[in-house]
């Protein structure tokens, strides 16, 4: 990994440029940041980065990490935040609720379908972000999560390392997961409705 300085940063859009010595400026996107607590990049920060290229051959950082004491052997990995730890509790709760329902197969099918769909949406959004293309609206990601796809959304965040930095998005994601669980809980309380499914 190389050390460079973040010479330009657009916090609202989550991208900027790193320069290492006299080398050309390297494009960097927030999605390539290996989380270190609640680190938020700003112009002037010194970072470790690994250069690569996008689908069109343009130079960009494929991994960045804040400069600490000494060079990291691997860019400091995916530290979990409070929302990630909550997911470890909410996921088994959601699964238990779904499996205890008389309509378990229908609910499982809906959740699995929405999870696959939202995972694909996250993948597409990350790809478009790296190529400067049309982005998937965040509201659409939250809507599919709310409809039962939040386990797939969380899996996408962890495996694709996408949408893990923007606090407002993460809070919206948590809200969609909680509302989905509340909705399933309400459905479980409606025995007459469930009897017809």
Buried (B, 14 or more C-beta within 10 A) or exposed (E): BBEBBBBEBEEEEBBBBBBBEEEEBBBBBBBBBBBBEEBBBEEEBEBBBBBBEBEEEEEBBBBBBBBEEEEBEEBBEBEEBEBBEBBEEBBEEBEEBBEEBEBEEEBBEBBBBBBEBBBBBBBBBBBEBBEEEEEBEBEEBBBBBBBBBBBBBBBBBBEBBBBBBBEEBBEBBBBBBBBBBEEBEEBBEEEEEBEEE
